[in-house]
Amino acid sequence: MSETERFVAALQSCAPQAFQLNYKIANDPELSGKEYHACKTYVTVCRALGMKVEENFTGQPTAFRAVVHQSDAPVLKVALLAEYDALPDIGHGCGHSANGAMSFLAATAFQKMKMLPVDIDLIGTPDEELRGGKVAMCEKGVFKDYDLAIMVHVSANETTANSHFLALDDYRVRFHGQTAHAASEPWEGRNALNGATLALHAIDMMRQHVRPETRIGTYVVNGGAASNVVPDYAEVECCIRNTERPYLNEVVRKIMNCFKGAAIATETTYDVTQVGYKYDNLLWNHTATKVSESVLDDMGISYTDPAGCGSSDIGNVSHQCPAIHLHLAMGDTYYPGHSKYIADMVKNQKIEPVIVRGAEIMGRIVVKLMEDTALRQAMKDEFVKAEK
């Protein structure tokens, strides 16, 4: 029996526990950074299986690292990534309960396999939707110790062998003015909303002068309370993305000048707060992606080329080690991401074969790399060259 066959066989005996893990987390959604129940559930089941678990990993109370498999002479060290945060008012509309269950299932199957020349850890990575728990780990250099980080993310109806993620910066900008009666003495006021509005107009005018792969999203968080009062406070949020971090930094500089100029023009003041961590673009590794594609081919799973995507903190991980972030279709009907449709799908029993399929994909990728010295070296060489 081949190592791949051994892994697939091990999946079947471990699957029921992974299903229950998914359902428990799907039915108890917790917001980013507050996934206390989910994290505790992972820690409890991993320890019950005999895994050594580090809680409060990298100082994050809802992060953990579990040692799944260790070898005396490893040829490969792999991080299986588990996400488990949910969305406000929606629940697991991004499917993180199932995503994490896939990584857990792959981990438990590998744990049953003895004498593999590979080290495998299961890392619980919280707060992907808001702050970016993986970035906090990257700041401590965690993933520099790994040869590969991998996860599978559910999708409504499309499978991809990897993902194109954009670098992202997100800011809250607060304008401060002087209140006044808007009818009797408006000249005494300094309109904070005017400052915010002028900045947003300037950003819109700037759009024609940035590269087409740039994405800029804004909204007014607070614009005042009454039409007969000059607002002395206004707040906006501005999210900026690009395919490359260096160019994103240049766009951010231009946008900050829009806020500065608007404040000068309206005689207001402003301050800026960064929301969460800076997300980097995913560093594409062709070798690792080709391995992923070959596994999908072997399993008879059709896939498409990844189109433009959003952002994820796994982008930062990919600058410390090669990273693969697959999307796996749950069916053949399109549903929007971050929706109640997805949240309902991961609670349905139809998600069970999807969880098994996702875990099998990860396992097959690890085994292929474990057994092929040339592939491992090519993946490593490509990563080192790209990071120079």
C-alpha positions as CSV (number, residue, x, y, z in Angstrom):
1,M,0.0,0.0,0.0
2,S,1.4,3.4,-1.0
3,E,1.7,6.3,1.5
4,T,-1.2,8.1,-0.4
5,E,-3.4,5.0,0.0
6,R,-2.5,4.8,3.7
7,F,-3.4,8.4,4.2
8,V,-6.7,8.1,2.4
9,A,-7.6,5.0,4.4
10,A,-6.8,6.9,7.6
11,L,-9.1,9.7,6.7
12,Q,-12.1,7.5,6.8
13,S,-11.7,6.5,10.4
14,C,-11.0,10.1,11.5
15,A,-13.7,11.8,9.5
16,P,-16.6,11.6,12.0
17,Q,-14.7,13.7,14.6
18,A,-13.9,16.3,11.9
19,F,-17.6,16.5,11.0
20,Q,-18.6,17.1,14.6
21,L,-15.9,19.7,15.0
22,N,-17.3,21.6,12.0
23,Y,-20.9,21.4,13.2
24,K,-20.0,22.6,16.7
25,I,-18.1,25.6,15.4
26,A,-20.6,26.4,12.6
27,N,-23.5,26.5,15.1
28,D,-21.5,28.6,17.6
29,P,-20.0,31.4,15.4
30,E,-17.6,33.7,17.2
31,L,-16.2,36.9,15.8
32,S,-12.6,37.6,14.9
33,G,-10.3,37.5,17.9
34,K,-13.0,36.2,20.1
35,E,-13.0,32.5,19.0
36,Y,-12.6,31.2,22.6
37,H,-15.0,28.3,22.3
38,A,-13.7,27.2,18.9
39,C,-10.0,27.4,20.0
40,K,-10.8,25.5,23.2
41,T,-12.6,22.8,21.2
42,Y,-9.5,22.3,19.0
43,V,-7.2,22.3,21.9
44,T,-9.3,19.7,23.8
45,V,-9.7,17.3,20.8
46,C,-6.0,17.6,19.8
47,R,-4.9,16.8,23.3
48,A,-7.3,13.9,23.6
49,L,-5.6,12.5,20.5
50,G,-2.2,12.7,22.2
51,M,-0.9,15.8,20.4
52,K,1.3,18.2,22.2
53,V,-0.5,21.6,22.1
54,E,0.8,25.1,22.7
55,E,-2.0,27.5,23.8
56,N,-1.9,31.3,23.5
57,F,0.4,30.7,20.5
58,T,2.4,33.9,19.7
59,G,0.6,35.6,22.5
60,Q,-2.8,35.4,20.9
61,P,-5.4,34.0,23.3
62,T,-7.4,32.2,20.5
63,A,-4.4,30.8,18.6
64,F,-2.8,27.4,19.1
65,R,-0.2,25.0,17.7
66,A,-0.5,21.3,17.9
67,V,2.4,18.9,17.0
68,V,0.8,16.3,14.7
69,H,3.8,14.2,13.5
70,Q,7.5,14.4,14.1
71,S,10.3,12.5,12.4
72,D,13.9,11.9,13.4
73,A,15.0,12.8,9.9
74,P,12.4,15.0,8.3
75,V,12.7,16.0,4.6
76,L,9.7,18.4,4.9
77,K,8.1,20.5,7.6
78,V,4.5,21.4,7.0
79,A,2.0,23.8,8.7
80,L,-1.7,22.9,8.2
81,L,-3.6,26.1,8.8
82,A,-7.0,26.1,10.5
83,E,-9.3,29.2,10.5
84,Y,-12.4,29.4,12.7
85,D,-13.6,33.1,13.0
86,A,-17.0,34.1,11.8
87,L,-18.7,37.2,10.4
88,P,-21.0,39.7,12.2
89,D,-24.7,38.9,11.8
90,I,-23.9,36.1,9.2
91,G,-22.0,33.4,11.1
92,H,-19.7,31.2,9.1
93,G,-20.5,32.9,5.7
94,C,-16.8,32.4,4.7
95,G,-17.0,28.7,5.6
96,H,-14.1,28.8,8.2
97,S,-15.7,26.1,10.3
98,A,-15.4,23.7,7.4
99,N,-12.0,25.0,6.3
100,G,-10.5,24.3,9.7
101,A,-12.2,20.9,9.9
102,M,-10.4,19.9,6.7
103,S,-7.0,20.8,8.2
104,F,-7.9,19.0,11.4
105,L,-8.9,15.9,9.5
106,A,-5.7,15.9,7.5
107,A,-3.8,16.3,10.7
108,T,-5.5,13.4,12.5
109,A,-4.9,11.1,9.5
110,F,-1.2,12.0,9.4
111,Q,-1.0,11.3,13.1
112,K,-2.1,7.7,12.5
113,M,0.7,7.2,10.0
114,K,4.0,6.2,11.6
115,M,7.5,6.5,10.3
116,L,6.9,9.3,7.8
117,P,9.9,11.5,7.1
118,V,8.0,14.7,7.6
119,D,7.2,17.1,10.5
120,I,3.6,18.3,10.6
121,D,1.9,20.9,12.8
122,L,-1.7,22.0,13.0
123,I,-1.8,25.8,13.6
124,G,-5.0,27.5,14.7
125,T,-4.9,30.9,13.1
126,P,-7.7,33.2,14.4
127,D,-8.9,36.6,13.3
128,E,-8.5,36.3,9.6
129,E,-11.5,38.4,8.8
130,L,-10.5,41.5,10.7
131,R,-7.1,41.9,12.2
132,G,-5.0,39.1,10.7
133,G,-3.8,36.5,13.3
134,K,-1.3,35.0,10.8
135,V,0.4,38.4,10.5
136,A,1.0,38.4,14.2
137,M,2.6,35.0,13.8
138,C,4.7,36.2,10.9
139,E,6.0,39.1,12.9
140,K,7.5,36.5,15.2
141,G,9.0,34.7,12.3
142,V,6.9,31.5,12.9
143,F,6.6,30.3,9.3
144,K,10.3,30.7,8.5
145,D,10.7,27.3,10.2
146,Y,8.4,25.6,7.7
147,D,8.9,24.4,4.1
148,L,5.2,24.7,3.2
149,A,2.0,26.2,4.7
150,I,-1.3,24.9,3.3
151,M,-5.1,25.2,3.7
152,V,-8.2,24.6,1.7
153,H,-11.0,27.2,1.7
154,V,-14.6,26.2,0.7
155,S,-16.2,27.9,-2.3
156,A,-19.8,27.8,-3.6
157,N,-19.1,26.4,-7.0
158,E,-15.5,26.9,-8.1
159,T,-12.3,25.0,-7.3
160,T,-8.8,26.6,-7.8
161,A,-5.4,25.1,-7.1
162,N,-4.2,28.3,-5.4
163,S,-5.3,31.9,-4.9
164,H,-4.3,35.3,-6.0
165,F,-4.6,37.5,-2.9
166,L,-4.1,41.3,-2.9
167,A,-2.0,43.3,-0.5
168,L,-4.3,45.3,1.8
169,D,-4.2,48.4,4.1
170,D,-7.2,49.5,6.0
171,Y,-7.6,52.8,7.8
172,R,-10.1,54.8,9.9
173,V,-9.7,58.5,9.4
174,R,-11.4,60.9,11.9
175,F,-11.9,64.6,11.0
176,H,-12.3,67.1,13.8
177,G,-13.9,70.6,13.4
178,Q,-15.9,73.1,15.3
179,T,-19.6,72.8,15.9
180,A,-22.0,75.7,15.3
181,H,-25.7,76.4,14.6
182,A,-26.0,75.7,10.8
183,A,-28.6,78.5,10.3
184,S,-27.9,81.3,12.7
185,E,-24.0,81.3,12.8
186,P,-22.5,78.7,10.4
187,W,-19.5,80.9,10.0
188,E,-18.4,80.0,13.5
189,G,-18.2,76.3,12.5
190,R,-15.6,74.2,10.8
191,N,-17.4,71.3,9.1
192,A,-15.7,67.9,9.8
193,L,-18.0,66.2,7.3
194,N,-16.9,68.6,4.6
195,G,-13.4,67.6,5.3
196,A,-14.2,63.9,5.0
197,T,-16.4,64.4,1.9
198,L,-13.7,66.5,0.2
199,A,-11.1,63.7,0.9
200,L,-13.4,61.1,-0.6
201,H,-13.9,63.2,-3.7
202,A,-10.2,63.6,-4.0
203,I,-9.7,59.9,-3.8
204,D,-12.3,59.3,-6.5
205,M,-10.5,61.7,-8.7
206,M,-7.2,59.9,-8.1
207,R,-8.6,56.6,-9.2
208,Q,-7.9,57.3,-12.9
209,H,-4.2,57.8,-12.1
210,V,-3.5,54.5,-10.3
211,R,-2.9,51.1,-11.9
212,P,-6.0,49.1,-12.8
213,E,-5.3,46.3,-10.4
214,T,-5.7,48.8,-7.5
215,R,-8.9,48.6,-5.4
216,I,-10.1,51.4,-3.1
217,G,-13.2,51.1,-1.0
218,T,-14.5,53.8,1.3
219,Y,-17.6,54.5,3.5
220,V,-18.7,57.1,5.9
221,V,-18.7,55.7,9.4
222,N,-20.0,58.9,11.1
223,G,-21.2,62.0,9.3
224,G,-23.0,64.0,12.0
225,A,-26.3,63.8,13.8
226,A,-28.5,66.7,12.6
227,S,-28.9,68.9,9.5
228,N,-29.1,72.1,11.6
229,V,-25.8,71.5,13.4
230,V,-22.4,71.9,11.8
231,P,-20.8,68.5,12.5
232,D,-17.6,68.8,14.5
233,Y,-16.7,65.1,14.0
234,A,-16.8,62.8,11.0
235,E,-15.2,59.4,10.4
236,V,-14.5,57.4,7.3
237,E,-12.9,54.1,6.6
238,C,-10.7,53.5,3.6
239,C,-9.5,50.1,2.4
240,I,-6.8,50.0,-0.3
241,R,-5.6,46.9,-2.2
242,N,-3.1,46.1,-4.9
243,T,-1.4,43.0,-6.3
244,E,2.0,44.2,-5.0
245,R,3.0,45.6,-1.6
246,P,5.5,48.2,-2.9
247,Y,3.0,49.8,-5.2
248,L,0.3,49.7,-2.6
249,N,2.5,51.7,-0.3
250,E,2.8,54.3,-3.0
251,V,-1.0,54.5,-3.4
252,V,-1.5,54.8,0.4
253,R,0.9,57.8,0.3
254,K,-1.2,59.5,-2.3
255,I,-4.4,58.8,-0.4
256,M,-3.0,60.2,2.8
257,N,-2.3,63.4,0.9
258,C,-5.9,63.5,-0.1
259,F,-6.9,63.5,3.6
260,K,-4.2,66.1,4.4
261,G,-5.3,68.4,1.6
262,A,-9.0,68.1,2.6
263,A,-8.2,69.1,6.2
264,I,-6.2,72.1,5.1
265,A,-9.0,73.2,2.7
266,T,-11.7,72.9,5.3
267,E,-9.6,74.2,8.2
268,T,-10.2,70.9,10.1
269,T,-7.8,68.5,11.7
270,Y,-7.6,64.7,11.2
271,D,-6.0,61.6,12.7
272,V,-5.5,58.2,11.2
273,T,-5.7,54.7,12.8
274,Q,-4.7,51.5,11.0
275,V,-7.3,48.8,11.2
276,G,-5.7,45.4,11.8
277,Y,-2.4,44.4,10.3
278,K,-1.1,45.1,6.8
279,Y,-1.9,42.2,4.6
280,D,0.7,41.3,1.9
281,N,0.0,39.9,-1.5
282,L,0.3,36.1,-1.8
283,L,3.7,35.3,-3.2
284,W,3.0,32.8,-6.1
285,N,5.0,29.6,-6.1
286,H,4.5,27.9,-9.5
287,T,6.1,24.7,-8.3
288,A,3.8,24.3,-5.3
289,T,0.8,25.3,-7.4
290,K,1.7,22.7,-10.1
291,V,1.8,20.0,-7.4
292,S,-1.7,21.2,-6.2
293,E,-3.0,21.0,-9.8
294,S,-1.6,17.5,-10.3
295,V,-3.4,16.3,-7.1
296,L,-6.7,17.8,-8.4
297,D,-6.1,16.0,-11.7
298,D,-5.3,12.7,-9.9
299,M,-8.6,13.0,-8.0
300,G,-10.6,14.0,-11.0
301,I,-11.6,17.4,-9.6
302,S,-12.0,20.0,-12.3
303,Y,-10.6,23.5,-11.5
304,T,-10.3,26.9,-12.9
305,D,-7.5,29.5,-13.0
306,P,-7.9,31.8,-10.0
307,A,-9.3,35.1,-10.9
308,G,-9.0,38.4,-9.0
309,C,-9.6,37.8,-5.4
310,G,-9.8,39.6,-2.1
311,S,-7.1,39.6,0.6
312,S,-6.0,37.2,3.3
313,D,-3.3,37.1,5.9
314,I,-1.9,34.0,4.3
315,G,-0.3,36.4,1.9
316,N,2.1,37.4,4.7
317,V,2.8,33.7,5.4
318,S,3.8,33.2,1.7
319,H,6.7,35.6,2.2
320,Q,8.1,33.4,4.9
321,C,7.6,30.0,3.3
322,P,5.8,28.6,0.2
323,A,2.1,28.7,0.7
324,I,-0.9,27.1,-1.0
325,H,-4.5,28.3,-0.5
326,L,-6.9,26.2,-2.5
327,H,-10.5,26.9,-3.0
328,L,-12.8,23.8,-3.1
329,A,-16.3,23.9,-4.6
330,M,-19.1,22.7,-2.3
331,G,-21.5,22.3,-5.3
332,D,-22.3,23.6,-8.7
333,T,-24.6,26.5,-7.8
334,Y,-23.1,30.0,-7.4
335,Y,-23.7,31.7,-4.0
336,P,-22.0,35.0,-3.0
337,G,-19.2,34.7,-0.5
338,H,-19.7,36.1,3.0
339,S,-23.4,35.2,2.8
340,K,-26.0,33.3,4.8
341,Y,-26.0,30.8,1.9
342,I,-22.5,29.7,2.8
343,A,-23.2,29.8,6.5
344,D,-26.2,27.4,6.0
345,M,-24.2,25.1,3.7
346,V,-21.5,24.3,6.2
347,K,-24.3,23.3,8.7
348,N,-25.7,20.8,6.2
349,Q,-24.6,17.2,6.0
350,K,-23.7,17.7,2.4
351,I,-20.6,19.4,3.6
352,E,-19.2,16.1,5.0
353,P,-17.8,14.7,1.7
354,V,-16.4,18.2,0.9
355,I,-14.5,18.2,4.2
356,V,-13.0,14.7,3.4
357,R,-12.1,15.9,-0.1
358,G,-10.3,19.0,1.2
359,A,-8.4,16.9,3.7
360,E,-7.4,14.4,1.0
361,I,-6.1,17.2,-1.3
362,M,-3.8,18.5,1.5
363,G,-2.6,15.0,2.3
364,R,-1.8,14.1,-1.3
365,I,0.1,17.3,-1.8
366,V,2.2,16.7,1.3
367,V,2.9,13.1,0.3
368,K,3.9,14.1,-3.3
369,L,6.4,16.6,-2.0
370,M,7.6,14.2,0.7
371,E,8.4,11.6,-1.9
372,D,10.0,13.8,-4.6
373,T,13.3,15.4,-3.7
374,A,13.5,17.3,-7.0
375,L,10.0,18.9,-6.5
376,R,10.9,19.9,-2.9
377,Q,14.1,21.6,-4.0
378,A,12.4,23.3,-7.0
379,M,9.8,24.7,-4.7
380,K,12.4,25.9,-2.2
381,D,14.6,27.4,-4.9
382,E,11.7,29.3,-6.5
383,F,10.7,30.7,-3.1
384,V,14.3,31.9,-2.3
385,K,14.6,33.5,-5.7
386,A,11.3,35.3,-5.4
387,E,12.1,36.7,-2.0
388,K,15.4,38.2,-3.1
